[in-house]
Amino acid sequence: ASAGITLLDRVGLTAPAVLLEADLAMAEAKQLGRNRAVLHDTRLLAGAAALHRWAGRIRSAVERDEFELHAQRVHGLRENVDQWELLVRLPVADGELLPPDRFLPVAQQFGLGSAIDEWVTRQAIETIAAERARGVQVRLEVNVCEQTLAEPTFVQTVEQALTESGIDPSALVFEVNGSTAAGNLDDVKVLSERLKAHGCLFAIDGFGVNAGAFEQLRALPLDYLKIDAAFIRNLPSSRTDQCIVRGITSLAHSLGSQVIAMAVGDQQTVELLEEFGVDYAQGFY
């Protein structure tokens, strides 16, 4: 257990200020290793100011289209497809590009996660439409964060953008991380069903390492199941991982889902995945 403590010993304290101080102290307790209590001090206020500056930078990037989109190929092992997962990056000083794990926690803390998801979705739809105009049929995957699950306007934004672009909705895949789905299964089910009603596809990312993984298979209308990297990185040398990947693939296919293997790093892994009937390989290889 982690506890954050602040003292009610100053004139002019407000409820929001008290809660912020206690929350910062609790975050410090977690960072120090948990199982302790930390008393708030003024040093932590500097951290709060920094968080607000980060939130301002993220908000500006959304409003001014300053994020960068990169993409990683989702390589078809059983058919030739042009499919990619979109990866958002935040440019900062000196040309550095921050990956999502460096800024999404701050974004969600300040209620900006859904705004980022909407921005990426609009960019994805515009890209699909532009490629179609060039005669290229491309399918793009967009990640959805926990905050977006409860955002009522997200599906409306998707519907409007699809209508305006005229693209085939099945060219757009939305994916939710398995850990997010484990704690928000009802919300994920509602969102996935609404998106699929508009013709989009749906995937679970990082499957197999979180509690409730098989409940997700039972409850969600999955088009894709992305096997977590933990089962793929050592696939050539691990008999256990081979059995797990083969079993997950067989089960997913019997339920009508296609399978994507994450973090594929070498040709030997690709050959095993082909042998097991996995549909797609994704990774730096």
Backbone as CSV, one residue per row, in Angstrom:
resi,resn,N_x,N_y,N_z,CA_x,CA_y,CA_z,C_x,C_y,C_z
1,ALA,0.847,-1.194,0.000,0.000,0.000,0.000,0.880,1.241,0.000
2,SER,0.442,2.266,-0.748,1.155,3.538,-0.788,0.239,4.628,-0.256
3,ALA,0.795,5.522,0.571,-0.009,6.603,1.146,0.687,7.928,0.932
4,GLY,-0.105,8.931,0.552,0.395,10.294,0.452,-0.260,11.152,1.515
5,ILE,0.535,11.936,2.228,0.021,12.710,3.367,0.326,14.188,3.154
6,THR,-0.648,15.042,3.442,-0.392,16.474,3.483,-1.078,17.055,4.716
7,LEU,-0.528,18.136,5.228,-1.007,18.708,6.481,-1.974,19.867,6.224
8,LEU,-3.037,19.914,7.029,-4.035,20.990,6.917,-3.681,22.087,7.924
9,ASP,-2.490,22.686,7.756,-1.966,23.597,8.774,-1.652,24.986,8.233
10,ARG,-2.222,25.323,7.051,-1.920,26.613,6.446,-3.208,27.354,6.119
11,VAL,-3.158,28.663,6.214,-4.314,29.490,5.872,-4.497,29.511,4.361
12,GLY,-5.761,29.439,3.913,-6.060,29.593,2.498,-5.987,28.323,1.677
13,LEU,-5.803,27.168,2.310,-5.780,25.920,1.547,-7.161,25.642,0.951
14,THR,-7.178,25.184,-0.297,-8.430,24.787,-0.937,-8.468,23.275,-1.080
15,ALA,-9.658,22.738,-1.278,-9.790,21.286,-1.445,-8.975,20.773,-2.628
16,PRO,-9.028,21.411,-3.820,-8.198,20.918,-4.926,-6.707,20.931,-4.613
17,ALA,-6.256,21.973,-3.891,-4.840,22.044,-3.551,-4.435,20.926,-2.600
18,VAL,-5.288,20.643,-1.636,-5.010,19.565,-0.688,-4.931,18.219,-1.412
19,LEU,-5.891,17.980,-2.308,-5.911,16.705,-3.030,-4.682,16.573,-3.935
20,LEU,-4.281,17.668,-4.585,-3.105,17.630,-5.443,-1.858,17.306,-4.627
21,GLU,-1.704,17.967,-3.476,-0.528,17.703,-2.640,-0.484,16.250,-2.189
22,ALA,-1.620,15.730,-1.751,-1.662,14.337,-1.289,-1.381,13.372,-2.437
23,ASP,-1.921,13.706,-3.628,-1.716,12.840,-4.782,-0.249,12.818,-5.204
24,LEU,0.399,13.973,-5.185,1.820,14.031,-5.515,2.660,13.242,-4.514
25,ALA,2.296,13.343,-3.234,3.021,12.586,-2.212,2.822,11.085,-2.403
26,MET,1.607,10.672,-2.782,1.360,9.250,-3.015,2.144,8.748,-4.230
27,ALA,2.213,9.580,-5.279,3.007,9.202,-6.450,4.476,9.017,-6.076
28,GLU,4.968,9.881,-5.192,6.345,9.743,-4.713,6.533,8.440,-3.941
29,ALA,5.534,8.068,-3.127,5.603,6.809,-2.382,5.682,5.613,-3.324
30,LYS,4.903,5.661,-4.412,4.948,4.570,-5.384,6.303,4.511,-6.072
31,GLN,6.821,5.679,-6.435,8.091,5.729,-7.137,9.241,5.220,-6.261
32,LEU,9.132,5.401,-4.963,10.171,4.949,-4.041,10.090,3.458,-3.728
33,GLY,9.103,2.785,-4.288,9.041,1.343,-4.117,7.796,0.806,-3.456
34,ARG,6.837,1.684,-3.154,5.562,1.278,-2.539,5.770,0.801,-1.100
35,ASN,4.639,0.438,-0.477,4.646,-0.048,0.902,5.253,0.984,1.843
36,ARG,4.853,2.250,1.660,5.366,3.321,2.522,4.440,4.525,2.431
37,ALA,4.608,5.461,3.357,3.893,6.738,3.347,4.902,7.854,3.144
38,VAL,4.500,8.865,2.365,5.364,10.016,2.102,4.602,11.280,2.470
39,LEU,5.263,12.160,3.207,4.681,13.449,3.581,5.010,14.480,2.513
40,HIS,3.998,15.198,2.061,4.197,16.202,1.014,5.150,17.297,1.482
41,ASP,6.006,17.733,0.555,6.794,18.930,0.822,6.840,19.778,-0.448
42,THR,7.389,20.959,-0.346,7.315,21.912,-1.449,8.106,21.447,-2.672
43,ARG,9.051,20.523,-2.491,9.795,20.039,-3.652,8.871,19.392,-4.677
44,LEU,7.793,18.761,-4.169,6.884,18.083,-5.076,6.063,19.056,-5.903
45,LEU,5.918,20.312,-5.427,5.163,21.294,-6.197,5.850,21.599,-7.519
46,ALA,7.176,21.545,-7.526,7.901,21.745,-8.777,7.528,20.668,-9.781
47,GLY,7.333,19.436,-9.276,6.891,18.353,-10.154,5.506,18.610,-10.708
48,ALA,4.628,19.180,-9.889,3.288,19.497,-10.359,3.328,20.554,-11.457
49,ALA,4.175,21.561,-11.270,4.305,22.600,-12.291,4.824,22.004,-13.599
50,ALA,5.771,21.072,-13.487,6.302,20.433,-14.687,5.219,19.635,-15.408
51,LEU,4.375,18.940,-14.640,3.279,18.188,-15.249,2.347,19.112,-16.020
52,HIS,2.031,20.255,-15.445,1.157,21.207,-16.131,1.811,21.736,-17.410
53,ARG,3.118,21.920,-17.393,3.802,22.356,-18.608,3.733,21.274,-19.679
54,TRP,3.909,20.026,-19.261,3.803,18.915,-20.204,2.398,18.848,-20.792
55,ALA,1.394,19.018,-19.948,0.015,18.982,-20.433,-0.221,20.088,-21.461
56,GLY,0.356,21.268,-21.218,0.228,22.362,-22.173,0.879,22.026,-23.506
57,ARG,2.047,21.363,-23.447,2.730,20.973,-24.690,1.893,19.958,-25.465
58,ILE,1.302,19.001,-24.771,0.478,17.987,-25.429,-0.765,18.615,-26.041
59,ARG,-1.415,19.501,-25.296,-2.609,20.182,-25.809,-2.263,20.986,-27.065
60,SER,-1.129,21.654,-27.045,-0.697,22.424,-28.211,-0.447,21.517,-29.414
61,ALA,0.144,20.347,-29.172,0.430,19.423,-30.270,-0.847,18.928,-30.933
62,VAL,-1.903,18.711,-30.119,-3.188,18.293,-30.681,-3.792,19.419,-31.517
63,GLU,-3.801,20.616,-30.964,-4.461,21.744,-31.624,-3.729,22.185,-32.888
64,ARG,-2.397,22.022,-32.920,-1.603,22.521,-34.046,-1.079,21.408,-34.955
65,ASP,-1.581,20.198,-34.790,-1.143,19.064,-35.616,0.367,18.872,-35.551
66,GLU,0.914,18.889,-34.349,2.364,18.805,-34.195,2.869,17.410,-33.837
67,PHE,1.968,16.460,-33.626,2.416,15.080,-33.437,2.982,14.548,-34.747
68,GLU,3.820,13.526,-34.653,4.283,12.805,-35.829,3.735,11.390,-35.781
69,LEU,3.325,10.896,-36.938,2.873,9.516,-37.038,3.921,8.677,-37.753
70,HIS,4.311,7.585,-37.117,5.161,6.586,-37.743,4.307,5.325,-37.910
71,ALA,4.846,4.329,-38.586,4.060,3.110,-38.807,4.969,1.900,-38.835
72,GLN,4.464,0.799,-38.301,5.197,-0.466,-38.349,4.390,-1.470,-39.164
73,ARG,5.063,-2.135,-40.074,4.411,-3.061,-40.987,3.863,-4.273,-40.234
74,VAL,2.641,-4.646,-40.568,2.035,-5.894,-40.114,2.073,-6.824,-41.318
75,HIS,3.064,-7.694,-41.337,3.389,-8.478,-42.530,2.518,-9.728,-42.615
76,GLY,1.821,-9.879,-43.731,0.979,-11.049,-43.925,1.806,-12.296,-44.183
77,LEU,1.554,-13.353,-43.411,2.263,-14.617,-43.590,1.484,-15.585,-44.475
78,ARG,0.177,-15.333,-44.627,-0.659,-16.242,-45.404,-1.256,-15.565,-46.631
79,GLU,-1.178,-14.230,-46.672,-1.644,-13.483,-47.840,-0.890,-12.164,-47.887
80,ASN,-0.831,-11.584,-49.067,-0.116,-10.325,-49.254,-1.069,-9.168,-48.977
81,VAL,-0.853,-8.460,-47.860,-1.701,-7.332,-47.491,-0.808,-6.132,-47.177
82,ASP,-1.397,-4.944,-47.315,-0.677,-3.710,-46.997,-1.264,-3.152,-45.712
83,GLN,-0.754,-3.625,-44.580,-1.330,-3.291,-43.270,-0.231,-2.767,-42.343
84,TRP,-0.563,-1.715,-41.565,0.414,-1.043,-40.721,-0.231,-0.620,-39.413
85,GLU,0.539,-0.667,-38.323,0.096,-0.084,-37.057,0.676,1.319,-36.932
86,LEU,-0.195,2.296,-36.659,0.254,3.669,-36.507,0.824,3.883,-35.109
87,LEU,1.939,4.608,-35.043,2.642,4.881,-33.793,2.821,6.384,-33.681
88,VAL,2.269,6.987,-32.640,2.315,8.441,-32.490,3.549,8.847,-31.704
89,ARG,4.175,9.943,-32.115,5.367,10.473,-31.462,5.171,11.960,-31.190
90,LEU,5.710,12.443,-30.064,5.610,13.852,-29.704,6.974,14.523,-29.876
91,PRO,7.117,15.452,-30.832,8.395,16.169,-30.991,8.642,17.117,-29.814
92,VAL,9.866,17.111,-29.315,10.256,18.029,-28.245,11.554,18.710,-28.663
93,ALA,12.180,19.380,-27.720,13.385,20.148,-28.020,14.483,19.271,-28.615
94,ASP,15.320,19.886,-29.452,16.482,19.232,-30.063,16.095,18.103,-31.013
95,GLY,14.848,18.122,-31.492,14.423,17.143,-32.478,14.108,15.769,-31.929
96,GLU,14.107,15.592,-30.612,13.792,14.291,-30.023,12.316,13.975,-30.226
97,LEU,12.020,12.695,-30.464,10.643,12.233,-30.627,10.311,11.295,-29.470
98,LEU,9.330,11.683,-28.662,8.962,10.882,-27.499,7.925,9.826,-27.886
99,PRO,8.137,8.562,-27.475,7.130,7.525,-27.702,5.965,7.693,-26.727
100,PRO,4.845,7.002,-26.968,3.640,7.210,-26.154,3.828,6.984,-24.655
101,ASP,4.681,6.013,-24.272,4.810,5.742,-22.833,5.471,6.887,-22.086
102,ARG,6.046,7.871,-22.829,6.662,9.018,-22.194,5.692,10.175,-21.986
103,PHE,4.586,10.209,-22.766,3.670,11.348,-22.626,2.204,10.967,-22.425
104,LEU,1.804,9.736,-22.782,0.393,9.377,-22.624,-0.078,9.370,-21.171
105,PRO,0.743,8.920,-20.201,0.271,8.988,-18.810,-0.088,10.415,-18.379
106,VAL,0.721,11.386,-18.777,0.411,12.784,-18.459,-0.843,13.215,-19.200
107,ALA,-0.945,12.822,-20.477,-2.120,13.191,-21.270,-3.401,12.678,-20.631
108,GLN,-3.375,11.435,-20.173,-4.590,10.877,-19.573,-4.876,11.516,-18.217
109,GLN,-3.828,11.864,-17.477,-4.031,12.511,-16.186,-4.752,13.847,-16.343
110,PHE,-4.515,14.525,-17.468,-5.130,15.825,-17.707,-6.292,15.745,-18.707
111,GLY,-6.807,14.545,-18.944,-7.978,14.391,-19.783,-7.743,14.609,-21.255
112,LEU,-6.511,14.368,-21.739,-6.176,14.629,-23.133,-6.004,13.349,-23.957
113,GLY,-6.173,12.197,-23.328,-5.975,10.936,-24.051,-6.926,10.779,-25.221
114,SER,-8.198,11.104,-25.018,-9.188,10.962,-26.086,-8.908,11.912,-27.233
115,ALA,-8.419,13.114,-26.912,-8.101,14.077,-27.966,-6.990,13.536,-28.868
116,ILE,-5.996,12.868,-28.278,-4.925,12.276,-29.069,-5.480,11.154,-29.939
117,ASP,-6.325,10.295,-29.373,-6.906,9.196,-30.146,-7.732,9.723,-31.318
118,GLU,-8.498,10.782,-31.087,-9.287,11.367,-32.170,-8.375,11.942,-33.250
119,TRP,-7.288,12.595,-32.846,-6.348,13.161,-33.819,-5.741,12.053,-34.679
120,VAL,-5.276,10.972,-34.038,-4.673,9.870,-34.790,-5.699,9.244,-35.726
121,THR,-6.935,9.080,-35.249,-7.973,8.472,-36.081,-8.253,9.312,-37.319
122,ARG,-8.362,10.615,-37.147,-8.598,11.476,-38.313,-7.437,11.386,-39.303
123,GLN,-6.191,11.376,-38.767,-5.027,11.254,-39.641,-5.030,9.916,-40.377
124,ALA,-5.428,8.850,-39.681,-5.474,7.527,-40.300,-6.470,7.504,-41.455
125,ILE,-7.651,8.060,-41.235,-8.679,8.068,-42.275,-8.239,8.908,-43.468
126,GLU,-7.614,10.048,-43.208,-7.112,10.883,-44.302,-6.025,10.154,-45.093
127,THR,-5.168,9.421,-44.388,-4.100,8.677,-45.059,-4.672,7.562,-45.923
128,ILE,-5.640,6.825,-45.392,-6.280,5.752,-46.162,-6.918,6.320,-47.426
129,ALA,-7.609,7.471,-47.287,-8.259,8.095,-48.438,-7.227,8.551,-49.461
130,ALA,-6.110,9.145,-48.995,-5.073,9.611,-49.915,-4.427,8.446,-50.654
131,GLU,-4.179,7.332,-49.941,-3.594,6.163,-50.591,-4.568,5.555,-51.603
132,ARG,-5.849,5.538,-51.256,-6.849,5.000,-52.183,-6.875,5.819,-53.469
133,ALA,-6.715,7.154,-53.339,-6.696,8.016,-54.522,-5.509,7.700,-55.425
134,ARG,-4.435,7.149,-54.834,-3.251,6.745,-55.602,-3.376,5.313,-56.113
135,GLY,-4.503,4.663,-55.820,-4.713,3.291,-56.246,-4.148,2.250,-55.312
136,VAL,-3.821,2.661,-54.071,-3.241,1.740,-53.080,-4.267,1.467,-51.984
137,GLN,-4.558,0.201,-51.746,-5.483,-0.189,-50.686,-4.683,-0.523,-49.433
138,VAL,-4.752,0.336,-48.431,-3.969,0.149,-47.220,-4.904,0.020,-46.020
139,ARG,-4.507,-0.783,-45.041,-5.266,-0.932,-43.794,-4.395,-0.437,-42.644
140,LEU,-4.955,0.426,-41.783,-4.199,1.021,-40.695,-4.814,0.666,-39.349
141,GLU,-3.941,0.433,-38.361,-4.360,0.107,-37.002,-4.138,1.314,-36.098
142,VAL,-5.153,1.627,-35.293,-5.116,2.772,-34.384,-5.320,2.282,-32.961
143,ASN,-4.430,2.677,-32.049,-4.570,2.306,-30.645,-5.563,3.218,-29.943
144,VAL,-6.334,2.645,-29.024,-7.327,3.389,-28.244,-6.966,3.258,-26.766
145,CYS,-6.852,4.396,-26.067,-6.465,4.374,-24.660,-7.699,4.200,-23.762
146,GLU,-7.442,3.970,-22.489,-8.517,3.715,-21.538,-9.506,4.867,-21.455
147,GLN,-9.013,6.080,-21.515,-9.879,7.249,-21.380,-10.909,7.321,-22.493
148,THR,-10.541,6.882,-23.675,-11.438,6.950,-24.832,-12.608,5.986,-24.695
149,LEU,-12.429,4.929,-23.918,-13.502,3.953,-23.768,-14.783,4.586,-23.240
150,ALA,-14.636,5.591,-22.390,-15.803,6.228,-21.774,-16.131,7.573,-22.419
151,GLU,-15.501,7.886,-23.565,-15.739,9.161,-24.236,-16.894,9.015,-25.223
152,PRO,-18.057,9.602,-24.929,-19.247,9.365,-25.765,-19.136,9.911,-27.180
153,THR,-18.281,10.912,-27.409,-18.221,11.527,-28.736,-17.239,10.830,-29.673
154,PHE,-16.457,9.871,-29.163,-15.420,9.276,-30.002,-16.012,8.566,-31.214
155,VAL,-16.988,7.725,-31.002,-17.583,6.984,-32.121,-18.261,7.943,-33.102
156,GLN,-18.852,9.016,-32.588,-19.454,10.015,-33.476,-18.394,10.668,-34.357
157,THR,-17.229,10.946,-33.775,-16.128,11.512,-34.551,-15.688,10.553,-35.649
158,VAL,-15.577,9.274,-35.308,-15.200,8.262,-36.296,-16.234,8.193,-37.411
159,GLU,-17.502,8.131,-37.035,-18.585,8.029,-38.029,-18.555,9.220,-38.992
160,GLN,-18.390,10.425,-38.451,-18.372,11.622,-39.284,-17.191,11.604,-40.246
161,ALA,-16.011,11.236,-39.728,-14.818,11.203,-40.579,-14.937,10.145,-41.666
162,LEU,-15.531,8.994,-41.349,-15.737,7.948,-42.353,-16.678,8.433,-43.450
163,THR,-17.755,9.099,-43.042,-18.733,9.594,-44.015,-18.117,10.627,-44.943
164,GLU,-17.340,11.543,-44.364,-16.730,12.602,-45.164,-15.680,12.057,-46.127
165,SER,-14.960,11.018,-45.713,-13.870,10.497,-46.538,-14.353,9.514,-47.591
166,GLY,-15.408,8.765,-47.263,-15.916,7.753,-48.175,-15.067,6.497,-48.244
167,ILE,-14.145,6.295,-47.297,-13.295,5.104,-47.340,-14.075,3.872,-46.909
168,ASP,-13.525,2.718,-47.214,-14.056,1.454,-46.724,-13.742,1.365,-45.220
169,PRO,-14.744,1.308,-44.349,-14.466,1.281,-42.899,-13.603,0.109,-42.464
170,SER,-13.621,-0.988,-43.231,-12.822,-2.152,-42.847,-11.324,-1.920,-43.061
171,ALA,-10.969,-0.758,-43.648,-9.558,-0.405,-43.768,-9.014,0.197,-42.482
172,LEU,-9.887,0.327,-41.473,-9.503,0.942,-40.204,-9.696,-0.068,-39.073
173,VAL,-8.610,-0.359,-38.364,-8.630,-1.310,-37.247,-8.373,-0.543,-35.953
174,PHE,-9.267,-0.708,-34.983,-9.042,-0.125,-33.665,-8.579,-1.230,-32.725
175,GLU,-7.554,-0.938,-31.925,-7.066,-1.952,-30.995,-6.949,-1.391,-29.585
176,VAL,-7.252,-2.257,-28.618,-7.172,-1.930,-27.200,-6.201,-2.903,-26.553
177,ASN,-5.337,-2.393,-25.690,-4.390,-3.257,-24.995,-5.123,-4.223,-24.070
178,GLY,-4.590,-5.440,-23.960,-5.240,-6.452,-23.138,-5.359,-6.067,-21.682
179,SER,-4.376,-5.347,-21.135,-4.455,-4.921,-19.741,-5.568,-3.908,-19.546
180,THR,-5.769,-3.026,-20.526,-6.873,-2.075,-20.459,-8.208,-2.802,-20.537
181,ALA,-8.295,-3.772,-21.440,-9.533,-4.527,-21.589,-9.866,-5.322,-20.335
182,ALA,-8.828,-5.837,-19.644,-9.062,-6.642,-18.452,-9.790,-5.867,-17.369
183,GLY,-9.491,-4.574,-17.243,-10.119,-3.776,-16.200,-11.340,-3.007,-16.647
184,ASN,-11.639,-3.055,-17.962,-12.758,-2.265,-18.491,-13.531,-3.060,-19.535
185,LEU,-13.787,-4.337,-19.244,-14.317,-5.231,-20.269,-15.668,-4.753,-20.803
186,ASP,-16.539,-4.289,-19.928,-17.867,-3.843,-20.387,-17.743,-2.644,-21.319
187,ASP,-16.885,-1.683,-20.966,-16.698,-0.503,-21.813,-16.083,-0.883,-23.154
188,VAL,-15.106,-1.804,-23.130,-14.479,-2.241,-24.378,-15.496,-2.950,-25.262
189,LYS,-16.351,-3.757,-24.661,-17.375,-4.469,-25.431,-18.317,-3.486,-26.124
190,VAL,-18.762,-2.462,-25.396,-19.666,-1.464,-25.981,-18.977,-0.729,-27.126
191,LEU,-17.735,-0.278,-26.889,-17.023,0.473,-27.915,-16.772,-0.386,-29.153
192,SER,-16.314,-1.616,-28.950,-16.005,-2.479,-30.095,-17.259,-2.763,-30.913
193,GLU,-18.372,-3.003,-30.254,-19.614,-3.287,-30.985,-20.094,-2.071,-31.756
194,ARG,-19.925,-0.884,-31.180,-20.337,0.346,-31.884,-19.446,0.606,-33.089
195,LEU,-18.139,0.396,-32.935,-17.224,0.616,-34.059,-17.459,-0.408,-35.163
196,LYS,-17.681,-1.660,-34.792,-17.925,-2.690,-35.789,-19.270,-2.487,-36.493
197,ALA,-20.216,-1.851,-35.806,-21.502,-1.551,-36.448,-21.322,-0.566,-37.600
198,HIS,-20.249,0.226,-37.544,-19.938,1.162,-38.633,-19.009,0.541,-39.664
199,GLY,-18.655,-0.740,-39.493,-17.842,-1.444,-40.475,-16.367,-1.509,-40.173
200,CYS,-15.921,-0.918,-39.052,-14.505,-0.970,-38.682,-14.163,-2.340,-38.090
201,LEU,-12.883,-2.641,-38.005,-12.411,-3.882,-37.414,-11.863,-3.602,-36.018
202,PHE,-11.706,-4.687,-35.230,-11.310,-4.507,-33.834,-10.301,-5.573,-33.438
203,ALA,-9.323,-5.159,-32.587,-8.248,-6.063,-32.166,-7.940,-5.878,-30.692
204,ILE,-7.456,-6.952,-30.070,-6.878,-6.903,-28.731,-5.371,-7.040,-28.872
205,ASP,-4.644,-6.103,-28.278,-3.188,-6.076,-28.337,-2.620,-6.680,-27.057
206,GLY,-1.454,-7.291,-27.149,-0.795,-7.833,-25.963,-1.571,-8.961,-25.318
207,PHE,-2.164,-9.840,-26.145,-3.012,-10.903,-25.608,-2.174,-11.970,-24.906
208,GLY,-2.706,-12.464,-23.785,-2.147,-13.649,-23.143,-1.431,-13.425,-21.837
209,VAL,-1.069,-12.170,-21.507,-0.285,-11.952,-20.289,-1.105,-11.327,-19.170
210,ASN,-2.361,-10.987,-19.435,-3.179,-10.334,-18.425,-4.298,-11.245,-17.950
211,ALA,-4.732,-11.025,-16.718,-5.856,-11.772,-16.185,-7.084,-11.525,-17.055
212,GLY,-7.893,-12.554,-17.236,-9.127,-12.397,-17.996,-8.947,-12.475,-19.497
213,ALA,-7.793,-12.976,-19.967,-7.551,-13.011,-21.404,-8.607,-13.844,-22.132
214,PHE,-8.959,-14.996,-21.564,-9.928,-15.841,-22.255,-11.343,-15.299,-22.121
215,GLU,-11.602,-14.529,-21.079,-12.886,-13.845,-20.978,-13.018,-12.812,-22.093
216,GLN,-11.902,-12.172,-22.456,-11.919,-11.228,-23.569,-12.281,-11.940,-24.869
217,LEU,-11.722,-13.129,-25.081,-12.068,-13.912,-26.271,-13.559,-14.227,-26.308
218,ARG,-14.109,-14.544,-25.159,-15.520,-14.929,-25.098,-16.448,-13.737,-25.280
219,ALA,-16.044,-12.556,-24.760,-16.967,-11.430,-24.688,-16.870,-10.452,-25.852
220,LEU,-15.701,-10.382,-26.511,-15.466,-9.308,-27.478,-15.545,-9.810,-28.921
221,PRO,-16.065,-8.985,-29.825,-16.149,-9.348,-31.248,-14.825,-9.056,-31.952
222,LEU,-13.855,-9.941,-31.783,-12.492,-9.672,-32.236,-12.281,-10.093,-33.690
223,ASP,-11.694,-9.182,-34.463,-11.226,-9.519,-35.806,-9.773,-9.968,-35.762
224,TYR,-9.002,-9.375,-34.835,-7.582,-9.707,-34.687,-7.245,-9.925,-33.221
225,LEU,-6.350,-10.861,-33.006,-5.785,-11.103,-31.680,-4.276,-10.997,-31.823
226,LYS,-3.676,-10.065,-31.083,-2.241,-9.826,-31.196,-1.531,-10.478,-30.002
227,ILE,-0.797,-11.544,-30.270,-0.128,-12.289,-29.204,1.002,-11.446,-28.622
228,ASP,1.040,-11.363,-27.301,2.015,-10.513,-26.625,3.445,-10.937,-26.935
229,ALA,4.332,-9.929,-26.940,5.742,-10.149,-27.247,6.403,-11.166,-26.316
230,ALA,5.883,-11.291,-25.085,6.491,-12.206,-24.120,6.524,-13.646,-24.640
231,PHE,5.572,-14.012,-25.503,5.508,-15.375,-26.034,6.269,-15.523,-27.360
232,ILE,6.725,-14.403,-27.922,7.321,-14.431,-29.260,8.837,-14.263,-29.222
233,ARG,9.345,-13.462,-28.290,10.775,-13.106,-28.306,11.687,-14.330,-28.261
234,ASN,11.310,-15.332,-27.478,12.160,-16.525,-27.334,11.533,-17.753,-27.992
235,LEU,10.694,-17.533,-28.980,9.929,-18.633,-29.580,10.820,-19.760,-30.108
236,PRO,11.922,-19.490,-30.833,12.723,-20.597,-31.360,13.324,-21.494,-30.288
237,SER,13.580,-20.942,-29.088,14.265,-21.720,-28.055,13.346,-22.199,-26.943
238,SER,12.086,-21.812,-26.956,11.181,-22.153,-25.865,10.062,-23.074,-26.349
239,ARG,10.122,-24.306,-25.924,9.074,-25.266,-26.268,7.736,-24.838,-25.670
240,THR,7.778,-24.264,-24.473,6.547,-23.805,-23.824,5.876,-22.709,-24.636
241,ASP,6.658,-21.705,-25.061,6.091,-20.622,-25.863,5.540,-21.148,-27.183
242,GLN,6.211,-22.117,-27.773,5.718,-22.690,-29.019,4.348,-23.335,-28.829
243,CYS,4.190,-24.063,-27.737,2.898,-24.703,-27.464,1.810,-23.653,-27.223
244,ILE,2.163,-22.592,-26.494,1.188,-21.534,-26.198,0.764,-20.826,-27.477
245,VAL,1.722,-20.460,-28.324,1.397,-19.742,-29.561,0.567,-20.622,-30.493
246,ARG,0.947,-21.885,-30.595,0.183,-22.800,-31.440,-1.261,-22.933,-30.915
247,GLY,-1.399,-23.047,-29.585,-2.728,-23.203,-28.996,-3.580,-21.953,-29.146
248,ILE,-2.988,-20.773,-28.899,-3.734,-19.521,-29.042,-4.191,-19.348,-30.487
249,THR,-3.316,-19.674,-31.426,-3.658,-19.515,-32.844,-4.821,-20.414,-33.226
250,SER,-4.767,-21.669,-32.809,-5.845,-22.600,-33.123,-7.169,-22.136,-32.522
251,LEU,-7.125,-21.687,-31.259,-8.344,-21.234,-30.585,-8.907,-19.991,-31.267
252,ALA,-8.037,-19.030,-31.571,-8.497,-17.799,-32.209,-9.144,-18.084,-33.552
253,HIS,-8.517,-18.957,-34.353,-9.085,-19.293,-35.656,-10.449,-19.962,-35.523
254,SER,-10.585,-20.798,-34.517,-11.877,-21.472,-34.329,-12.968,-20.501,-33.920
255,LEU,-12.580,-19.341,-33.369,-13.536,-18.309,-32.977,-13.690,-17.219,-34.040
256,GLY,-13.014,-17.407,-35.181,-13.179,-16.464,-36.277,-12.264,-15.267,-36.248
257,SER,-11.202,-15.290,-35.432,-10.260,-14.180,-35.345,-8.955,-14.535,-36.047
258,GLN,-8.320,-13.534,-36.641,-6.993,-13.713,-37.185,-5.955,-13.368,-36.117
259,VAL,-4.736,-13.889,-36.306,-3.714,-13.789,-35.269,-2.512,-13.006,-35.796
260,ILE,-2.044,-12.056,-34.968,-0.853,-11.270,-35.264,0.163,-11.542,-34.160
261,ALA,1.366,-11.898,-34.529,2.448,-12.101,-33.558,3.258,-10.824,-33.439
262,MET,3.476,-10.366,-32.207,4.203,-9.127,-31.944,5.696,-9.405,-31.741
263,ALA,6.508,-8.363,-31.932,7.941,-8.385,-31.595,8.706,-9.484,-32.311
264,VAL,8.386,-9.711,-33.575,9.098,-10.721,-34.357,10.479,-10.173,-34.717
265,GLY,11.522,-10.955,-34.388,12.872,-10.420,-34.514,13.807,-11.167,-35.430
266,ASP,13.391,-12.337,-35.975,14.322,-13.078,-36.819,13.562,-14.034,-37.735
267,GLN,14.280,-14.569,-38.722,13.662,-15.433,-39.721,13.205,-16.755,-39.122
268,GLN,13.923,-17.276,-38.148,13.520,-18.544,-37.530,12.159,-18.413,-36.866
269,THR,11.914,-17.271,-36.228,10.606,-17.033,-35.622,9.530,-16.960,-36.692
270,VAL,9.813,-16.280,-37.790,8.846,-16.192,-38.895,8.475,-17.588,-39.396
271,GLU,9.467,-18.447,-39.560,9.200,-19.796,-40.068,8.334,-20.605,-39.110
272,LEU,8.572,-20.458,-37.808,7.736,-21.145,-36.834,6.310,-20.620,-36.871
273,LEU,6.163,-19.305,-36.972,4.832,-18.712,-37.026,4.063,-19.214,-38.247
274,GLU,4.750,-19.319,-39.382,4.108,-19.857,-40.584,3.684,-21.301,-40.357
275,GLU,4.543,-22.065,-39.689,4.222,-23.469,-39.389,3.002,-23.575,-38.492
276,PHE,2.854,-22.650,-37.531,1.738,-22.689,-36.585,0.455,-22.108,-37.174
277,GLY,0.518,-21.527,-38.364,-0.679,-20.965,-38.983,-0.989,-19.546,-38.570
278,VAL,-0.034,-18.844,-37.930,-0.240,-17.440,-37.554,-0.408,-16.607,-38.826
279,ASP,-1.305,-15.637,-38.792,-1.666,-14.891,-39.996,-0.711,-13.752,-40.332
280,TYR,-0.202,-13.066,-39.277,0.611,-11.883,-39.509,1.793,-11.860,-38.529
281,ALA,2.871,-11.219,-38.965,4.037,-10.988,-38.103,4.323,-9.498,-38.059
282,GLN,4.571,-8.979,-36.853,4.871,-7.562,-36.669,6.093,-7.431,-35.782
283,GLY,7.023,-6.553,-36.160,8.216,-6.373,-35.342,9.328,-5.738,-36.148
284,PHE,10.483,-5.529,-35.525,11.578,-4.825,-36.186,12.220,-5.669,-37.282
285,TYR,12.063,-6.997,-37.246,12.629,-7.826,-38.303,11.962,-7.536,-39.645
